[in-house]
Amino acid sequence: MISDPLELKVVAVVTRELSVPPGSINLLSTSDDVDRWDSLGHLQICMALEAEFGVSPGLEEVGQINSVPAIIEYLRGMGI
């Protein structure tokens, strides 16, 4: 069970943006594991990160945040 608020929010954002059933996304999920996490899904996640957390990943970061752990690490690196 996830107890960290940031981790909970990231999982919720990814779940919502990919339109997958609750419980489908976890702390280890990657774009390779989730069929709906394609290029369009990835763009939706990146836009949602901006809306939810006020961060706008640059081109380099967009290519690197292709998993839930990478998104969490990126956000923590941004001081969130």
PASEBA-1860 file (N, C-alpha, C; in nm, 3 decimals):
! residues 80
1> MISDPLEL> 0.084/-0.119/0.000/0.000/0.000/0.000/0.088/0.125/0.000 ~ 0.050/0.220/-0.081/0.126/0.344/-0.094/0.081/0.442/0.014 ~ 0.177/0.499/0.087/0.141/0.595/0.191/0.197/0.734/0.164 ~ 0.300/0.745/0.081/0.360/0.875/0.051/0.265/0.956/-0.038 ~ 0.231/1.079/0.003/0.135/1.159/-0.073/0.178/1.185/-0.218 ~ 0.305/1.212/-0.242/0.351/1.236/-0.378/0.336/1.110/-0.463 ~ 0.374/0.997/-0.409/0.362/0.871/-0.482/0.216/0.842/-0.515 ~ 0.128/0.863/-0.417/-0.016/0.843/-0.439/-0.067/0.931/-0.552
9> KVVAVVTR> -0.026/1.057/-0.551/-0.075/1.151/-0.653/-0.022/1.115/-0.791 ~ 0.106/1.075/-0.800/0.163/1.038/-0.930/0.090/0.916/-0.986 ~ 0.070/0.815/-0.904/-0.002/0.696/-0.949/-0.143/0.734/-0.995 ~ -0.209/0.822/-0.921/-0.344/0.865/-0.958/-0.344/0.941/-1.091 ~ -0.246/1.030/-1.110/-0.237/1.107/-1.234/-0.214/1.014/-1.353 ~ -0.120/0.923/-1.340/-0.090/0.831/-1.451/-0.211/0.744/-1.480 ~ -0.276/0.694/-1.377/-0.396/0.611/-1.395/-0.503/0.689/-1.470 ~ -0.527/0.811/-1.426/-0.630/0.894/-1.489/-0.596/0.927/-1.634
17> ELSVPPGS> -0.473/0.970/-1.658/-0.436/1.014/-1.793/-0.432/0.899/-1.893 ~ -0.402/0.780/-1.846/-0.399/0.665/-1.937/-0.533/0.595/-1.945 ~ -0.629/0.641/-1.866/-0.763/0.582/-1.864/-0.759/0.431/-1.842 ~ -0.684/0.392/-1.738/-0.675/0.251/-1.703/-0.747/0.230/-1.570 ~ -0.790/0.107/-1.542/-0.861/0.080/-1.417/-0.773/0.107/-1.295 ~ -0.835/0.154/-1.186/-0.760/0.171/-1.061/-0.689/0.041/-1.024 ~ -0.568/0.053/-0.977/-0.488/-0.064/-0.942/-0.401/-0.113/-1.055 ~ -0.422/-0.061/-1.176/-0.342/-0.102/-1.291/-0.202/-0.042/-1.288
25> INLLSTSD> -0.189/0.074/-1.226/-0.062/0.145/-1.218/-0.010/0.133/-1.076 ~ 0.118/0.103/-1.062/0.179/0.095/-0.930/0.314/0.168/-0.931 ~ 0.386/0.158/-0.822/0.512/0.232/-0.809/0.622/0.180/-0.901 ~ 0.601/0.067/-0.964/0.703/0.011/-1.054/0.662/0.019/-1.201 ~ 0.546/0.073/-1.230/0.496/0.077/-1.368/0.585/0.161/-1.459 ~ 0.602/0.110/-1.582/0.681/0.181/-1.683/0.602/0.185/-1.813 ~ 0.649/0.265/-1.906/0.582/0.272/-2.035/0.591/0.139/-2.110 ~ 0.688/0.058/-2.077/0.701/-0.075/-2.139/0.598/-0.174/-2.085
33> DVDRWDSL> 0.548/-0.149/-1.964/0.456/-0.241/-1.899/0.309/-0.212/-1.927 ~ 0.279/-0.090/-1.967/0.140/-0.046/-1.978/0.109/-0.017/-2.125 ~ 0.019/-0.095/-2.182/-0.013/-0.081/-2.325/-0.056/0.060/-2.363 ~ -0.134/0.124/-2.278/-0.187/0.256/-2.311/-0.083/0.368/-2.293 ~ 0.034/0.335/-2.238/0.139/0.435/-2.218/0.221/0.443/-2.346 ~ 0.156/0.491/-2.450/0.221/0.512/-2.579/0.262/0.660/-2.588 ~ 0.298/0.707/-2.706/0.345/0.845/-2.719/0.236/0.945/-2.683 ~ 0.113/0.918/-2.721/0.003/1.009/-2.687/-0.022/1.006/-2.536
41> GHLQICMA> -0.024/0.888/-2.479/-0.041/0.876/-2.334/0.069/0.946/-2.258 ~ 0.192/0.936/-2.310/0.305/1.002/-2.245/0.289/1.154/-2.249 ~ 0.244/1.205/-2.361/0.220/1.349/-2.374/0.112/1.394/-2.276 ~ 0.006/1.314/-2.263/-0.101/1.348/-2.169/-0.048/1.350/-2.026 ~ 0.038/1.254/-1.992/0.097/1.250/-1.858/0.180/1.375/-1.835 ~ 0.263/1.412/-1.931/0.350/1.530/-1.916/0.267/1.657/-1.899 ~ 0.159/1.670/-1.974/0.072/1.788/-1.960/0.002/1.788/-1.824 ~ -0.035/1.671/-1.777/-0.099/1.660/-1.646/-0.001/1.695/-1.535
49> LEAEFGVS> 0.126/1.660/-1.552/0.226/1.695/-1.450/0.236/1.846/-1.438 ~ 0.229/1.916/-1.552/0.233/2.061/-1.549/0.110/2.117/-1.476 ~ -0.007/2.063/-1.507/-0.130/2.110/-1.443/-0.134/2.078/-1.294 ~ -0.093/1.958/-1.258/-0.103/1.912/-1.118/0.007/1.968/-1.028 ~ 0.128/1.978/-1.083/0.242/2.011/-0.999/0.310/2.143/-1.037 ~ 0.267/2.205/-1.146/0.326/2.332/-1.187/0.465/2.320/-1.243 ~ 0.499/2.203/-1.297/0.630/2.182/-1.358/0.611/2.156/-1.507 ~ 0.708/2.199/-1.584/0.701/2.178/-1.728/0.830/2.109/-1.772
57> PGLEEVGQ> 0.826/1.976/-1.784/0.948/1.904/-1.822/0.999/1.950/-1.959 ~ 1.131/1.969/-1.967/1.193/2.002/-2.094/1.204/1.878/-2.182 ~ 1.253/1.895/-2.303/1.263/1.782/-2.396/1.343/1.666/-2.339 ~ 1.453/1.696/-2.275/1.536/1.589/-2.219/1.462/1.514/-2.109 ~ 1.396/1.589/-2.021/1.322/1.526/-1.912/1.205/1.444/-1.964 ~ 1.136/1.494/-2.066/1.021/1.421/-2.121/1.064/1.281/-2.164 ~ 1.180/1.270/-2.224/1.229/1.140/-2.267/1.272/1.050/-2.153 ~ 1.300/1.109/-2.038/1.351/1.032/-1.925/1.243/0.990/-1.826
65> INSVPAII> 1.131/1.057/-1.826/1.027/1.026/-1.726/0.925/0.928/-1.783 ~ 0.974/0.811/-1.818/0.890/0.709/-1.882/0.853/0.595/-1.787 ~ 0.851/0.627/-1.658/0.808/0.530/-1.557/0.760/0.606/-1.435 ~ 0.682/0.541/-1.353/0.636/0.604/-1.230/0.755/0.641/-1.141 ~ 0.854/0.551/-1.122/0.969/0.591/-1.039/1.044/0.711/-1.097 ~ 1.057/0.719/-1.228/1.128/0.831/-1.290/1.050/0.962/-1.272 ~ 0.919/0.955/-1.281/0.836/1.075/-1.260/0.853/1.124/-1.116 ~ 0.846/1.032/-1.021/0.861/1.068/-0.880/0.999/1.129/-0.856
73> EYLRGMGI> 1.102/1.068/-0.910/1.238/1.120/-0.894/1.250/1.260/-0.954 ~ 1.192/1.279/-1.072/1.195/1.410/-1.138/1.126/1.514/-1.050 ~ 1.006/1.482/-1.001/0.932/1.577/-0.920/1.005/1.609/-0.789 ~ 1.064/1.510/-0.727/1.140/1.535/-0.604/1.262/1.622/-0.634 ~ 1.324/1.600/-0.749/1.436/1.683/-0.791/1.396/1.828/-0.815 ~ 1.268/1.849/-0.845/1.215/1.983/-0.867/1.166/2.045/-0.735 ~ 1.188/1.973/-0.626/1.151/2.026/-0.494/1.006/2.003/-0.455 ~ 0.943/1.908/-0.519/0.801/1.880/-0.488/0.792/1.763/-0.392
END
